[in-house]
């Protein structure tokens, strides 16, 4: 049985609800969709998201794929192309520097059927908070 905070404990389909509060643009966007975590043959967890981004009257289809892989006994999140993103450390603050921007995040596993992800992003051209709630489908 995987540790309750391990990404393997979250394998399955999730309903995703995200809000993006952009302080620079003084606007709020939402994403409604699905997230799936699946264990690959290589031992990595594939984290895929699909949804609809809504900002005012604009609606766009959005998607992304991340991976969570075990490295020396610790889980780590990577982008689809293999670049490092951040440690998988539920309950702890993680930092991802991206060019001139800084992403400060936190994953919280609330219970077996709900988890959240929050990112506070700042930089010369960015100032937003993105909150995602995932509920087991």
ChimeraX attribute file (.defattr): number of C-alpha atoms within 10 A of each C-alpha:
attribute: neighborCount
match mode: 1-to-1
recipient: residues
	/A:1	5
	/A:2	9
	/A:3	8
	/A:4	14
	/A:5	19
	/A:6	16
	/A:7	26
	/A:8	18
	/A:9	15
	/A:10	23
	/A:11	16
	/A:12	14
	/A:13	16
	/A:14	21
	/A:15	18
	/A:16	22
	/A:17	18
	/A:18	20
	/A:19	18
	/A:20	21
	/A:21	18
	/A:22	16
	/A:23	12
	/A:24	10
	/A:25	10
	/A:26	9
	/A:27	12
	/A:28	16
	/A:29	16
	/A:30	20
	/A:31	21
	/A:32	17
	/A:33	19
	/A:34	20
	/A:35	23
	/A:36	20
	/A:37	23
	/A:38	19
	/A:39	18
	/A:40	10
	/A:41	7
	/A:42	7
	/A:43	12
	/A:44	19
	/A:45	23
	/A:46	21
	/A:47	22
	/A:48	17
	/A:49	18
	/A:50	18
	/A:51	20
	/A:52	16
	/A:53	20
	/A:54	17
	/A:55	14
	/A:56	10
	/A:57	5
	/A:58	9
	/A:59	13
	/A:60	11
	/A:61	12
	/A:62	13
	/A:63	14
	/A:64	12
	/A:65	16
	/A:66	20
	/A:67	24
	/A:68	26
	/A:69	21
	/A:70	14
	/A:71	9
	/A:72	6
	/A:73	7
	/A:74	12
	/A:75	19
	/A:76	18
	/A:77	23
	/A:78	20
	/A:79	15
	/A:80	16
	/A:81	9
	/A:82	10
	/A:83	11
	/A:84	14
	/A:85	20
	/A:86	20
	/A:87	19
	/A:88	22
	/A:89	18
	/A:90	20
	/A:91	13
	/A:92	11
	/A:93	16
	/A:94	17
	/A:95	16
	/A:96	16
	/A:97	13
	/A:98	11
	/A:99	7
	/A:100	10
	/A:101	15
	/A:102	18
	/A:103	21
	/A:104	17
	/A:105	21
	/A:106	19
	/A:107	19
	/A:108	17
	/A:109	20
	/A:110	16
	/A:111	11
	/A:112	12
	/A:113	13
	/A:114	16
	/A:115	20
	/A:116	18
	/A:117	16
	/A:118	20
	/A:119	21
	/A:120	18
	/A:121	21
	/A:122	15
	/A:123	14
	/A:124	8
	/A:125	9
	/A:126	17
	/A:127	18
	/A:128	20
	/A:129	19
	/A:130	18
	/A:131	18
	/A:132	19
	/A:133	17
	/A:134	21
	/A:135	19
	/A:136	17
	/A:137	13
